[in-house]
Amino acid sequence: MEGTPRSLMWKERYLAAMLESDQTKLPPLLDDAINAVLDQIEETVSYDALEELNNALNILRARRKVVTCSGTGRSSNSDEPKAA
């Protein structure tokens, strides 16, 4: 992701996590994407940008929950804090 402006890194990580079909590779990609979105939320002041980031975060968390539940047979952590 060299050469990518920091403000767009979250989008690359989001797309990588959303497009990965190999369930064994997906958990770390989801974690990286979620962390990138959270980092970007901390740096964002525009309401429209925050809304886009919040939507992306919710989608990534939902996908991680599905992967976690199907991969382990357990439910995921419901105590996870919600996005901004």
PyMOL Python script that loads the backbone (N, CA, C, O; Angstrom):
from pymol import cmd

cmd.read_pdbstr("""\
ATOM      1  N   MET A   1       0.815  -1.181   0.000  1.00  0.00           N
ATOM      2  CA  MET A   1       0.000   0.000   0.000  1.00  0.00           C
ATOM      3  C   MET A   1       0.866   1.256   0.000  1.00  0.00           C
ATOM      4  O   MET A   1       0.422   2.342   0.372  1.00  0.00           O
ATOM      5  N   GLU A   2       2.099   1.076  -0.422  1.00  0.00           N
ATOM      6  CA  GLU A   2       2.998   2.211  -0.544  1.00  0.00           C
ATOM      7  C   GLU A   2       2.478   3.148  -1.612  1.00  0.00           C
ATOM      8  O   GLU A   2       1.937   2.716  -2.630  1.00  0.00           O
ATOM      9  N   GLY A   3       2.646   4.422  -1.370  1.00  0.00           N
ATOM     10  CA  GLY A   3       2.205   5.407  -2.339  1.00  0.00           C
ATOM     11  C   GLY A   3       0.744   5.790  -2.204  1.00  0.00           C
ATOM     12  O   GLY A   3       0.282   6.708  -2.882  1.00  0.00           O
ATOM     13  N   THR A   4       0.018   5.108  -1.350  1.00  0.00           N
ATOM     14  CA  THR A   4      -1.395   5.407  -1.138  1.00  0.00           C
ATOM     15  C   THR A   4      -1.514   6.455  -0.050  1.00  0.00           C
ATOM     16  O   THR A   4      -0.952   6.292   1.034  1.00  0.00           O
ATOM     17  N   PRO A   5      -2.246   7.539  -0.327  1.00  0.00           N
ATOM     18  CA  PRO A   5      -2.452   8.522   0.741  1.00  0.00           C
ATOM     19  C   PRO A   5      -3.115   7.869   1.949  1.00  0.00           C
ATOM     20  O   PRO A   5      -3.997   7.021   1.811  1.00  0.00           O
ATOM     21  N   ARG A   6      -2.676   8.279   3.125  1.00  0.00           N
ATOM     22  CA  ARG A   6      -3.197   7.683   4.359  1.00  0.00           C
ATOM     23  C   ARG A   6      -4.718   7.719   4.415  1.00  0.00           C
ATOM     24  O   ARG A   6      -5.336   6.794   4.941  1.00  0.00           O
ATOM     25  N   SER A   7      -5.322   8.758   3.889  1.00  0.00           N
ATOM     26  CA  SER A   7      -6.772   8.891   3.938  1.00  0.00           C
ATOM     27  C   SER A   7      -7.498   7.857   3.079  1.00  0.00           C
ATOM     28  O   SER A   7      -8.699   7.651   3.250  1.00  0.00           O
ATOM     29  N   LEU A   8      -6.789   7.205   2.162  1.00  0.00           N
ATOM     30  CA  LEU A   8      -7.412   6.180   1.311  1.00  0.00           C
ATOM     31  C   LEU A   8      -7.007   4.759   1.689  1.00  0.00           C
ATOM     32  O   LEU A   8      -7.552   3.797   1.147  1.00  0.00           O
ATOM     33  N   MET A   9      -6.059   4.614   2.609  1.00  0.00           N
ATOM     34  CA  MET A   9      -5.601   3.274   2.982  1.00  0.00           C
ATOM     35  C   MET A   9      -6.740   2.418   3.515  1.00  0.00           C
ATOM     36  O   MET A   9      -6.787   1.214   3.261  1.00  0.00           O
ATOM     37  N   TRP A  10      -7.649   3.029   4.247  1.00  0.00           N
ATOM     38  CA  TRP A  10      -8.742   2.249   4.812  1.00  0.00           C
ATOM     39  C   TRP A  10      -9.580   1.625   3.703  1.00  0.00           C
ATOM     40  O   TRP A  10     -10.075   0.509   3.856  1.00  0.00           O
ATOM     41  N   LYS A  11      -9.743   2.335   2.583  1.00  0.00           N
ATOM     42  CA  LYS A  11     -10.551   1.803   1.483  1.00  0.00           C
ATOM     43  C   LYS A  11      -9.887   0.587   0.849  1.00  0.00           C
ATOM     44  O   LYS A  11     -10.563  -0.382   0.503  1.00  0.00           O
ATOM     45  N   GLU A  12      -8.561   0.634   0.695  1.00  0.00           N
ATOM     46  CA  GLU A  12      -7.851  -0.519   0.137  1.00  0.00           C
ATOM     47  C   GLU A  12      -7.978  -1.729   1.059  1.00  0.00           C
ATOM     48  O   GLU A  12      -8.214  -2.848   0.604  1.00  0.00           O
ATOM     49  N   ARG A  13      -7.821  -1.491   2.344  1.00  0.00           N
ATOM     50  CA  ARG A  13      -7.924  -2.597   3.301  1.00  0.00           C
ATOM     51  C   ARG A  13      -9.356  -3.120   3.381  1.00  0.00           C
ATOM     52  O   ARG A  13      -9.576  -4.325   3.510  1.00  0.00           O
ATOM     53  N   TYR A  14     -10.319  -2.222   3.304  1.00  0.00           N
ATOM     54  CA  TYR A  14     -11.733  -2.609   3.284  1.00  0.00           C
ATOM     55  C   TYR A  14     -12.012  -3.508   2.082  1.00  0.00           C
ATOM     56  O   TYR A  14     -12.614  -4.573   2.222  1.00  0.00           O
ATOM     57  N   LEU A  15     -11.574  -3.075   0.907  1.00  0.00           N
ATOM     58  CA  LEU A  15     -11.815  -3.870  -0.298  1.00  0.00           C
ATOM     59  C   LEU A  15     -11.104  -5.213  -0.241  1.00  0.00           C
ATOM     60  O   LEU A  15     -11.662  -6.224  -0.667  1.00  0.00           O
ATOM     61  N   ALA A  16      -9.894  -5.240   0.273  1.00  0.00           N
ATOM     62  CA  ALA A  16      -9.163  -6.502   0.393  1.00  0.00           C
ATOM     63  C   ALA A  16      -9.930  -7.475   1.282  1.00  0.00           C
ATOM     64  O   ALA A  16     -10.026  -8.662   0.971  1.00  0.00           O
ATOM     65  N   ALA A  17     -10.472  -6.975   2.378  1.00  0.00           N
ATOM     66  CA  ALA A  17     -11.235  -7.837   3.294  1.00  0.00           C
ATOM     67  C   ALA A  17     -12.560  -8.270   2.684  1.00  0.00           C
ATOM     68  O   ALA A  17     -12.989  -9.407   2.881  1.00  0.00           O
ATOM     69  N   MET A  18     -13.205  -7.387   1.954  1.00  0.00           N
ATOM     70  CA  MET A  18     -14.508  -7.724   1.381  1.00  0.00           C
ATOM     71  C   MET A  18     -14.392  -8.665   0.187  1.00  0.00           C
ATOM     72  O   MET A  18     -15.310  -9.440  -0.081  1.00  0.00           O
ATOM     73  N   LEU A  19     -13.288  -8.604  -0.522  1.00  0.00           N
ATOM     74  CA  LEU A  19     -13.139  -9.425  -1.725  1.00  0.00           C
ATOM     75  C   LEU A  19     -12.466 -10.766  -1.468  1.00  0.00           C
ATOM     76  O   LEU A  19     -12.472 -11.631  -2.343  1.00  0.00           O
ATOM     77  N   GLU A  20     -11.890 -10.956  -0.294  1.00  0.00           N
ATOM     78  CA  GLU A  20     -11.205 -12.224   0.008  1.00  0.00           C
ATOM     79  C   GLU A  20     -12.238 -13.333   0.169  1.00  0.00           C
ATOM     80  O   GLU A  20     -13.195 -13.199   0.932  1.00  0.00           O
ATOM     81  N   SER A  21     -12.037 -14.411  -0.545  1.00  0.00           N
ATOM     82  CA  SER A  21     -12.965 -15.541  -0.462  1.00  0.00           C
ATOM     83  C   SER A  21     -12.403 -16.699   0.358  1.00  0.00           C
ATOM     84  O   SER A  21     -13.153 -17.593   0.748  1.00  0.00           O
ATOM     85  N   ASP A  22     -11.113 -16.699   0.623  1.00  0.00           N
ATOM     86  CA  ASP A  22     -10.486 -17.747   1.423  1.00  0.00           C
ATOM     87  C   ASP A  22     -10.716 -17.446   2.905  1.00  0.00           C
ATOM     88  O   ASP A  22     -10.128 -16.516   3.455  1.00  0.00           O
ATOM     89  N   GLN A  23     -11.569 -18.234   3.539  1.00  0.00           N
ATOM     90  CA  GLN A  23     -11.945 -18.003   4.929  1.00  0.00           C
ATOM     91  C   GLN A  23     -10.757 -18.068   5.885  1.00  0.00           C
ATOM     92  O   GLN A  23     -10.807 -17.470   6.959  1.00  0.00           O
ATOM     93  N   THR A  24      -9.701 -18.772   5.523  1.00  0.00           N
ATOM     94  CA  THR A  24      -8.538 -18.868   6.398  1.00  0.00           C
ATOM     95  C   THR A  24      -7.697 -17.599   6.367  1.00  0.00           C
ATOM     96  O   THR A  24      -6.995 -17.301   7.333  1.00  0.00           O
ATOM     97  N   LYS A  25      -7.760 -16.850   5.273  1.00  0.00           N
ATOM     98  CA  LYS A  25      -7.020 -15.599   5.152  1.00  0.00           C
ATOM     99  C   LYS A  25      -7.823 -14.398   5.641  1.00  0.00           C
ATOM    100  O   LYS A  25      -7.264 -13.321   5.849  1.00  0.00           O
ATOM    101  N   LEU A  26      -9.106 -14.574   5.821  1.00  0.00           N
ATOM    102  CA  LEU A  26     -10.000 -13.456   6.089  1.00  0.00           C
ATOM    103  C   LEU A  26      -9.870 -12.814   7.465  1.00  0.00           C
ATOM    104  O   LEU A  26      -9.888 -11.584   7.531  1.00  0.00           O
ATOM    105  N   PRO A  27      -9.739 -13.547   8.566  1.00  0.00           N
ATOM    106  CA  PRO A  27      -9.700 -12.878   9.882  1.00  0.00           C
ATOM    107  C   PRO A  27      -8.655 -11.779  10.020  1.00  0.00           C
ATOM    108  O   PRO A  27      -9.004 -10.697  10.493  1.00  0.00           O
ATOM    109  N   PRO A  28      -7.394 -11.984   9.640  1.00  0.00           N
ATOM    110  CA  PRO A  28      -6.442 -10.872   9.789  1.00  0.00           C
ATOM    111  C   PRO A  28      -6.741  -9.705   8.848  1.00  0.00           C
ATOM    112  O   PRO A  28      -6.477  -8.552   9.189  1.00  0.00           O
ATOM    113  N   LEU A  29      -7.289  -9.998   7.667  1.00  0.00           N
ATOM    114  CA  LEU A  29      -7.654  -8.918   6.754  1.00  0.00           C
ATOM    115  C   LEU A  29      -8.790  -8.084   7.334  1.00  0.00           C
ATOM    116  O   LEU A  29      -8.790  -6.859   7.212  1.00  0.00           O
ATOM    117  N   LEU A  30      -9.751  -8.744   7.959  1.00  0.00           N
ATOM    118  CA  LEU A  30     -10.857  -8.024   8.590  1.00  0.00           C
ATOM    119  C   LEU A  30     -10.347  -7.173   9.751  1.00  0.00           C
ATOM    120  O   LEU A  30     -10.751  -6.020   9.902  1.00  0.00           O
ATOM    121  N   ASP A  31      -9.465  -7.736  10.567  1.00  0.00           N
ATOM    122  CA  ASP A  31      -8.913  -6.976  11.685  1.00  0.00           C
ATOM    123  C   ASP A  31      -8.149  -5.745  11.181  1.00  0.00           C
ATOM    124  O   ASP A  31      -8.299  -4.654  11.731  1.00  0.00           O
ATOM    125  N   ASP A  32      -7.335  -5.919  10.146  1.00  0.00           N
ATOM    126  CA  ASP A  32      -6.577  -4.795   9.589  1.00  0.00           C
ATOM    127  C   ASP A  32      -7.513  -3.719   9.039  1.00  0.00           C
ATOM    128  O   ASP A  32      -7.290  -2.527   9.250  1.00  0.00           O
ATOM    129  N   ALA A  33      -8.555  -4.145   8.337  1.00  0.00           N
ATOM    130  CA  ALA A  33      -9.498  -3.194   7.753  1.00  0.00           C
ATOM    131  C   ALA A  33     -10.263  -2.444   8.839  1.00  0.00           C
ATOM    132  O   ALA A  33     -10.448  -1.230   8.745  1.00  0.00           O
ATOM    133  N   ILE A  34     -10.700  -3.152   9.852  1.00  0.00           N
ATOM    134  CA  ILE A  34     -11.424  -2.513  10.957  1.00  0.00           C
ATOM    135  C   ILE A  34     -10.527  -1.490  11.651  1.00  0.00           C
ATOM    136  O   ILE A  34     -10.965  -0.380  11.950  1.00  0.00           O
ATOM    137  N   ASN A  35      -9.282  -1.859  11.906  1.00  0.00           N
ATOM    138  CA  ASN A  35      -8.350  -0.928  12.546  1.00  0.00           C
ATOM    139  C   ASN A  35      -8.078   0.293  11.667  1.00  0.00           C
ATOM    140  O   ASN A  35      -7.973   1.410  12.174  1.00  0.00           O
ATOM    141  N   ALA A  36      -7.964   0.087  10.354  1.00  0.00           N
ATOM    142  CA  ALA A  36      -7.733   1.203   9.435  1.00  0.00           C
ATOM    143  C   ALA A  36      -8.932   2.149   9.424  1.00  0.00           C
ATOM    144  O   ALA A  36      -8.764   3.368   9.393  1.00  0.00           O
ATOM    145  N   VAL A  37     -10.139   1.590   9.449  1.00  0.00           N
ATOM    146  CA  VAL A  37     -11.345   2.422   9.485  1.00  0.00           C
ATOM    147  C   VAL A  37     -11.402   3.202  10.794  1.00  0.00           C
ATOM    148  O   VAL A  37     -11.701   4.397  10.793  1.00  0.00           O
ATOM    149  N   LEU A  38     -11.120   2.538  11.902  1.00  0.00           N
ATOM    150  CA  LEU A  38     -11.141   3.222  13.195  1.00  0.00           C
ATOM    151  C   LEU A  38     -10.103   4.344  13.249  1.00  0.00           C
ATOM    152  O   LEU A  38     -10.380   5.420  13.778  1.00  0.00           O
ATOM    153  N   ASP A  39      -8.915   4.097  12.706  1.00  0.00           N
ATOM    154  CA  ASP A  39      -7.890   5.141  12.647  1.00  0.00           C
ATOM    155  C   ASP A  39      -8.379   6.330  11.829  1.00  0.00           C
ATOM    156  O   ASP A  39      -8.170   7.482  12.209  1.00  0.00           O
ATOM    157  N   GLN A  40      -9.028   6.044  10.708  1.00  0.00           N
ATOM    158  CA  GLN A  40      -9.507   7.122   9.850  1.00  0.00           C
ATOM    159  C   GLN A  40     -10.640   7.899  10.526  1.00  0.00           C
ATOM    160  O   GLN A  40     -10.736   9.116  10.364  1.00  0.00           O
ATOM    161  N   ILE A  41     -11.490   7.211  11.275  1.00  0.00           N
ATOM    162  CA  ILE A  41     -12.569   7.882  12.006  1.00  0.00           C
ATOM    163  C   ILE A  41     -11.977   8.920  12.963  1.00  0.00           C
ATOM    164  O   ILE A  41     -12.508  10.022  13.099  1.00  0.00           O
ATOM    165  N   GLU A  42     -10.889   8.566  13.614  1.00  0.00           N
ATOM    166  CA  GLU A  42     -10.250   9.485  14.559  1.00  0.00           C
ATOM    167  C   GLU A  42      -9.723  10.747  13.880  1.00  0.00           C
ATOM    168  O   GLU A  42      -9.587  11.786  14.525  1.00  0.00           O
ATOM    169  N   GLU A  43      -9.425  10.664  12.588  1.00  0.00           N
ATOM    170  CA  GLU A  43      -8.849  11.794  11.865  1.00  0.00           C
ATOM    171  C   GLU A  43      -9.868  12.568  11.038  1.00  0.00           C
ATOM    172  O   GLU A  43      -9.512  13.551  10.388  1.00  0.00           O
ATOM    173  N   THR A  44     -11.119  12.144  11.051  1.00  0.00           N
ATOM    174  CA  THR A  44     -12.122  12.710  10.159  1.00  0.00           C
ATOM    175  C   THR A  44     -13.019  13.698  10.885  1.00  0.00           C
ATOM    176  O   THR A  44     -13.435  13.466  12.020  1.00  0.00           O
ATOM    177  N   VAL A  45     -13.310  14.802  10.212  1.00  0.00           N
ATOM    178  CA  VAL A  45     -14.203  15.804  10.793  1.00  0.00           C
ATOM    179  C   VAL A  45     -15.485  15.979   9.978  1.00  0.00           C
ATOM    180  O   VAL A  45     -16.455  16.541  10.486  1.00  0.00           O
ATOM    181  N   SER A  46     -15.514  15.524   8.759  1.00  0.00           N
ATOM    182  CA  SER A  46     -16.675  15.672   7.891  1.00  0.00           C
ATOM    183  C   SER A  46     -17.745  14.637   8.239  1.00  0.00           C
ATOM    184  O   SER A  46     -17.452  13.450   8.377  1.00  0.00           O
ATOM    185  N   TYR A  47     -18.977  15.096   8.377  1.00  0.00           N
ATOM    186  CA  TYR A  47     -20.076  14.188   8.707  1.00  0.00           C
ATOM    187  C   TYR A  47     -20.255  13.134   7.616  1.00  0.00           C
ATOM    188  O   TYR A  47     -20.438  11.956   7.923  1.00  0.00           O
ATOM    189  N   ASP A  48     -20.205  13.537   6.353  1.00  0.00           N
ATOM    190  CA  ASP A  48     -20.379  12.578   5.254  1.00  0.00           C
ATOM    191  C   ASP A  48     -19.303  11.498   5.278  1.00  0.00           C
ATOM    192  O   ASP A  48     -19.592  10.320   5.068  1.00  0.00           O
ATOM    193  N   ALA A  49     -18.064  11.904   5.534  1.00  0.00           N
ATOM    194  CA  ALA A  49     -16.972  10.930   5.607  1.00  0.00           C
ATOM    195  C   ALA A  49     -17.155  10.010   6.805  1.00  0.00           C
ATOM    196  O   ALA A  49     -16.903   8.810   6.704  1.00  0.00           O
ATOM    197  N   LEU A  50     -17.589  10.553   7.931  1.00  0.00           N
ATOM    198  CA  LEU A  50     -17.834   9.718   9.111  1.00  0.00           C
ATOM    199  C   LEU A  50     -18.943   8.711   8.852  1.00  0.00           C
ATOM    200  O   LEU A  50     -18.864   7.568   9.303  1.00  0.00           O
ATOM    201  N   GLU A  51     -19.959   9.122   8.141  1.00  0.00           N
ATOM    202  CA  GLU A  51     -21.060   8.213   7.817  1.00  0.00           C
ATOM    203  C   GLU A  51     -20.568   7.063   6.935  1.00  0.00           C
ATOM    204  O   GLU A  51     -20.935   5.909   7.155  1.00  0.00           O
ATOM    205  N   GLU A  52     -19.741   7.377   5.942  1.00  0.00           N
ATOM    206  CA  GLU A  52     -19.181   6.345   5.064  1.00  0.00           C
ATOM    207  C   GLU A  52     -18.302   5.381   5.862  1.00  0.00           C
ATOM    208  O   GLU A  52     -18.380   4.166   5.678  1.00  0.00           O
ATOM    209  N   LEU A  53     -17.474   5.922   6.741  1.00  0.00           N
ATOM    210  CA  LEU A  53     -16.603   5.090   7.568  1.00  0.00           C
ATOM    211  C   LEU A  53     -17.408   4.221   8.524  1.00  0.00           C
ATOM    212  O   LEU A  53     -17.084   3.050   8.719  1.00  0.00           O
ATOM    213  N   ASN A  54     -18.437   4.775   9.111  1.00  0.00           N
ATOM    214  CA  ASN A  54     -19.284   4.011  10.029  1.00  0.00           C
ATOM    215  C   ASN A  54     -19.973   2.861   9.302  1.00  0.00           C
ATOM    216  O   ASN A  54     -20.053   1.751   9.829  1.00  0.00           O
ATOM    217  N   ASN A  55     -20.467   3.121   8.102  1.00  0.00           N
ATOM    218  CA  ASN A  55     -21.095   2.057   7.314  1.00  0.00           C
ATOM    219  C   ASN A  55     -20.090   0.956   6.983  1.00  0.00           C
ATOM    220  O   ASN A  55     -20.405  -0.229   7.087  1.00  0.00           O
ATOM    221  N   ALA A  56     -18.886   1.348   6.585  1.00  0.00           N
ATOM    222  CA  ALA A  56     -17.846   0.361   6.274  1.00  0.00           C
ATOM    223  C   ALA A  56     -17.498  -0.461   7.505  1.00  0.00           C
ATOM    224  O   ALA A  56     -17.342  -1.679   7.418  1.00  0.00           O
ATOM    225  N   LEU A  57     -17.376   0.192   8.639  1.00  0.00           N
ATOM    226  CA  LEU A  57     -17.046  -0.497   9.881  1.00  0.00           C
ATOM    227  C   LEU A  57     -18.130  -1.512  10.254  1.00  0.00           C
ATOM    228  O   LEU A  57     -17.819  -2.635  10.651  1.00  0.00           O
ATOM    229  N   ASN A  58     -19.369  -1.128  10.132  1.00  0.00           N
ATOM    230  CA  ASN A  58     -20.470  -2.041  10.456  1.00  0.00           C
ATOM    231  C   ASN A  58     -20.493  -3.254   9.531  1.00  0.00           C
ATOM    232  O   ASN A  58     -20.759  -4.370   9.979  1.00  0.00           O
ATOM    233  N   ILE A  59     -20.218  -3.047   8.257  1.00  0.00           N
ATOM    234  CA  ILE A  59     -20.181  -4.159   7.301  1.00  0.00           C
ATOM    235  C   ILE A  59     -19.024  -5.103   7.625  1.00  0.00           C
ATOM    236  O   ILE A  59     -19.198  -6.321   7.618  1.00  0.00           O
ATOM    237  N   LEU A  60     -17.845  -4.545   7.908  1.00  0.00           N
ATOM    238  CA  LEU A  60     -16.688  -5.379   8.250  1.00  0.00           C
ATOM    239  C   LEU A  60     -16.939  -6.180   9.519  1.00  0.00           C
ATOM    240  O   LEU A  60     -16.612  -7.365   9.581  1.00  0.00           O
ATOM    241  N   ARG A  61     -17.513  -5.545  10.526  1.00  0.00           N
ATOM    242  CA  ARG A  61     -17.800  -6.256  11.776  1.00  0.00           C
ATOM    243  C   ARG A  61     -18.823  -7.363  11.560  1.00  0.00           C
ATOM    244  O   ARG A  61     -18.706  -8.437  12.152  1.00  0.00           O
ATOM    245  N   ALA A  62     -19.816  -7.117  10.726  1.00  0.00           N
ATOM    246  CA  ALA A  62     -20.803  -8.152  10.427  1.00  0.00           C
ATOM    247  C   ALA A  62     -20.148  -9.326   9.714  1.00  0.00           C
ATOM    248  O   ALA A  62     -20.448 -10.483  10.008  1.00  0.00           O
ATOM    249  N   ARG A  63     -19.254  -9.031   8.778  1.00  0.00           N
ATOM    250  CA  ARG A  63     -18.561 -10.111   8.062  1.00  0.00           C
ATOM    251  C   ARG A  63     -17.649 -10.883   9.007  1.00  0.00           C
ATOM    252  O   ARG A  63     -17.563 -12.108   8.929  1.00  0.00           O
ATOM    253  N   ARG A  64     -16.965 -10.168   9.904  1.00  0.00           N
ATOM    254  CA  ARG A  64     -16.105 -10.848  10.874  1.00  0.00           C
ATOM    255  C   ARG A  64     -16.936 -11.748  11.779  1.00  0.00           C
ATOM    256  O   ARG A  64     -16.500 -12.846  12.125  1.00  0.00           O
ATOM    257  N   LYS A  65     -18.117 -11.305  12.161  1.00  0.00           N
ATOM    258  CA  LYS A  65     -18.992 -12.108  13.014  1.00  0.00           C
ATOM    259  C   LYS A  65     -19.393 -13.399  12.305  1.00  0.00           C
ATOM    260  O   LYS A  65     -19.404 -14.467  12.919  1.00  0.00           O
ATOM    261  N   VAL A  66     -19.722 -13.307  11.021  1.00  0.00           N
ATOM    262  CA  VAL A  66     -20.090 -14.495  10.245  1.00  0.00           C
ATOM    263  C   VAL A  66     -18.909 -15.454  10.152  1.00  0.00           C
ATOM    264  O   VAL A  66     -19.074 -16.660  10.333  1.00  0.00           O
ATOM    265  N   VAL A  67     -17.720 -14.925   9.871  1.00  0.00           N
ATOM    266  CA  VAL A  67     -16.522 -15.760   9.751  1.00  0.00           C
ATOM    267  C   VAL A  67     -16.202 -16.412  11.085  1.00  0.00           C
ATOM    268  O   VAL A  67     -15.873 -17.597  11.135  1.00  0.00           O
ATOM    269  N   THR A  68     -16.296 -15.645  12.168  1.00  0.00           N
ATOM    270  CA  THR A  68     -15.996 -16.173  13.493  1.00  0.00           C
ATOM    271  C   THR A  68     -16.970 -17.274  13.874  1.00  0.00           C
ATOM    272  O   THR A  68     -16.567 -18.309  14.405  1.00  0.00           O
ATOM    273  N   CYS A  69     -18.248 -17.056  13.607  1.00  0.00           N
ATOM    274  CA  CYS A  69     -19.263 -18.045  13.962  1.00  0.00           C
ATOM    275  C   CYS A  69     -19.123 -19.311  13.128  1.00  0.00           C
ATOM    276  O   CYS A  69     -19.261 -20.415  13.655  1.00  0.00           O
ATOM    277  N   SER A  70     -18.854 -19.166  11.843  1.00  0.00           N
ATOM    278  CA  SER A  70     -18.751 -20.351  10.992  1.00  0.00           C
ATOM    279  C   SER A  70     -17.431 -21.074  11.182  1.00  0.00           C
ATOM    280  O   SER A  70     -17.354 -22.288  10.988  1.00  0.00           O
ATOM    281  N   GLY A  71     -16.391 -20.342  11.559  1.00  0.00           N
ATOM    282  CA  GLY A  71     -15.076 -20.952  11.712  1.00  0.00           C
ATOM    283  C   GLY A  71     -14.875 -21.671  13.025  1.00  0.00           C
ATOM    284  O   GLY A  71     -14.106 -22.630  13.089  1.00  0.00           O
ATOM    285  N   THR A  72     -15.548 -21.233  14.076  1.00  0.00           N
ATOM    286  CA  THR A  72     -15.324 -21.818  15.389  1.00  0.00           C
ATOM    287  C   THR A  72     -16.547 -22.497  15.961  1.00  0.00           C
ATOM    288  O   THR A  72     -16.451 -23.259  16.923  1.00  0.00           O
ATOM    289  N   GLY A  73     -17.696 -22.223  15.371  1.00  0.00           N
ATOM    290  CA  GLY A  73     -18.919 -22.774  15.927  1.00  0.00           C
ATOM    291  C   GLY A  73     -19.394 -22.013  17.148  1.00  0.00           C
ATOM    292  O   GLY A  73     -20.374 -22.400  17.784  1.00  0.00           O
ATOM    293  N   ARG A  74     -18.692 -20.915  17.481  1.00  0.00           N
ATOM    294  CA  ARG A  74     -19.066 -20.093  18.629  1.00  0.00           C
ATOM    295  C   ARG A  74     -19.596 -18.770  18.135  1.00  0.00           C
ATOM    296  O   ARG A  74     -19.360 -18.377  16.992  1.00  0.00           O
ATOM    297  N   SER A  75     -20.315 -18.085  19.006  1.00  0.00           N
ATOM    298  CA  SER A  75     -20.777 -16.758  18.645  1.00  0.00           C
ATOM    299  C   SER A  75     -19.640 -15.776  18.901  1.00  0.00           C
ATOM    300  O   SER A  75     -18.739 -16.036  19.697  1.00  0.00           O
ATOM    301  N   SER A  76     -19.702 -14.641  18.207  1.00  0.00           N
ATOM    302  CA  SER A  76     -18.657 -13.630  18.382  1.00  0.00           C
ATOM    303  C   SER A  76     -18.966 -12.764  19.575  1.00  0.00           C
ATOM    304  O   SER A  76     -20.031 -12.884  20.180  1.00  0.00           O
ATOM    305  N   ASN A  77     -18.040 -11.892  19.916  1.00  0.00           N
ATOM    306  CA  ASN A  77     -18.146 -11.016  21.067  1.00  0.00           C
ATOM    307  C   ASN A  77     -19.201  -9.949  20.831  1.00  0.00           C
ATOM    308  O   ASN A  77     -19.025  -9.091  19.966  1.00  0.00           O
ATOM    309  N   SER A  78     -20.282  -9.987  21.575  1.00  0.00           N
ATOM    310  CA  SER A  78     -21.341  -9.004  21.423  1.00  0.00           C
ATOM    311  C   SER A  78     -21.081  -7.761  22.239  1.00  0.00           C
ATOM    312  O   SER A  78     -21.848  -6.803  22.144  1.00  0.00           O
ATOM    313  N   ASP A  79     -20.022  -7.737  23.043  1.00  0.00           N
ATOM    314  CA  ASP A  79     -19.687  -6.587  23.861  1.00  0.00           C
ATOM    315  C   ASP A  79     -18.844  -5.576  23.123  1.00  0.00           C
ATOM    316  O   ASP A  79     -18.414  -4.585  23.713  1.00  0.00           O
ATOM    317  N   GLU A  80     -18.595  -5.807  21.829  1.00  0.00           N
ATOM    318  CA  GLU A  80     -17.739  -4.937  21.047  1.00  0.00           C
ATOM    319  C   GLU A  80     -18.374  -3.556  20.939  1.00  0.00           C
ATOM    320  O   GLU A  80     -19.572  -3.442  20.682  1.00  0.00           O
ATOM    321  N   PRO A  81     -17.567  -2.495  21.137  1.00  0.00           N
ATOM    322  CA  PRO A  81     -18.126  -1.145  21.058  1.00  0.00           C
ATOM    323  C   PRO A  81     -18.601  -0.814  19.652  1.00  0.00           C
ATOM    324  O   PRO A  81     -18.065  -1.327  18.669  1.00  0.00           O
ATOM    325  N   LYS A  82     -19.586   0.026  19.565  1.00  0.00           N
ATOM    326  CA  LYS A  82     -20.145   0.450  18.288  1.00  0.00           C
ATOM    327  C   LYS A  82     -19.332   1.595  17.712  1.00  0.00           C
ATOM    328  O   LYS A  82     -18.602   2.281  18.428  1.00  0.00           O
ATOM    329  N   ALA A  83     -19.470   1.791  16.405  1.00  0.00           N
ATOM    330  CA  ALA A  83     -18.734   2.851  15.710  1.00  0.00           C
ATOM    331  C   ALA A  83     -19.276   4.219  16.101  1.00  0.00           C
ATOM    332  O   ALA A  83     -20.321   4.353  16.738  1.00  0.00           O
ATOM    333  N   ALA A  84     -18.515   5.226  15.688  1.00  0.00           N
ATOM    334  CA  ALA A  84     -18.889   6.620  15.975  1.00  0.00           C
ATOM    335  C   ALA A  84     -20.215   6.978  15.336  1.00  0.00           C
ATOM    336  O   ALA A  84     -20.681   8.109  15.473  1.00  0.00           O
TER     337      ALA A  84
END
""", "prot")
cmd.dss("prot")
cmd.show_as("cartoon", "prot")
cmd.util.cbc("prot")
cmd.orient("prot")
